[in-house]
């Protein structure tokens, strides 16, 4: 991960980093073996930069930390889940071009 604005969560840190965050959080559920996940990584980094101050972006490795993904019913990756106030607000699944990805996320931000 090359972007200092994107942090990683684990099953142990998810509650504090995501659910208790005062800022809306986009969680990138991914795995190292997932080609589309790797393809979306630059878009995730760019989104974190473009929406810095409005949105917190975190990555959650479903291979190393499967419990949280299972808890939220993540069945396919990449899966991007937007949390606000500790609640799931939106879910976007699959790879897409950056402009479409950014627009999809911004549509759900208050």
N, C-alpha and C positions, 0 to 999 in steps of 0.2 A: 504494500500500500504506500503510495507516494505522496498522498495529500494529507497535510497536518490537520486539515479541517474535518477529515473523516476518521472516526475512531472505531475500534472494534468492541463488540460486546460479547459476553459469555452468558451461559445460563445463570451464573451467579451475579453478574453485574447488570443484567437486563432491567430489572426492577428500578434500580437507581438511575441508570443512564437513559432509559426510555420512558418508563411509566411515570417516574417522578420528575421528569424534565419540565421546566416552566415554558420551554420553547417547543413548538411542534417538532416531531422527530420522524425522519424517513429511515426505516430499517431496510437495508438490502440483505435479504436472506439469500445466501450463496454457498457454493462449495468449490474447492480448488479444481476439481475434476470437470466442472461444468463449463463447457465452451461458451455458451451464451452469457454466462455470468462474467467470465473473463472479458468478453467482448463489450459488456456494459460498464466495466470498471472505469474507463475514461469518462463516460457520461455521468457516472455517479460522482466522480471527482469534480467534474465541471459544474454539476448542479450544486455541490457543496460550496464551491467558490462563488457561483452566481447568486445564490440565495443566502450567503453568509449573513447572520444576524436575524434572518427570518425563519430559518430552518436548520435544525441540527441533523446531520447525516451520520448514520452508523452502519457498519457491516456486521452481520451475524453469520458465522461459519456454521452451517447446518451439519456438516460432517463431524466437526469437533464438539459442537454444542447442540445436539439434536432435541433436547427436551423443550426448549422454548419454541422451536419451529413446530413441534408436535402439538404443543399447547395451543398455538394459534392456527392449527390446521393448514400449515404450509405444505402443499402436496407437490408443487412443481416450482422449480427455480430457474432463472432468477424470479424472485417475488419481492416486490417493494411494498411495504406496509407503512402507511402514514398514521402516526399516533399523535393525538392532541389531548391534553388533560388526562393522560393515562388510558385513553380509549382508542380503539381502532377507528379511524375515520375513513380510510380508503385503502384499496388494494389494487396494485397494478402488477400483472404477471407477464413475463416474457421480455425478449429483447426488442428494441425499437430505436429509430434514429433519435439523436439528442433533442432536436426541436419538439418532436412529439412527446418525448419523455418529460421534458421541462414543462410543456403545456399541461400535460396530464397531472403533474404534481401541483402546479400553480392553481389549477382549477379547484383543488381541494383546500388550499390554504385560506384561512379566514382573512 
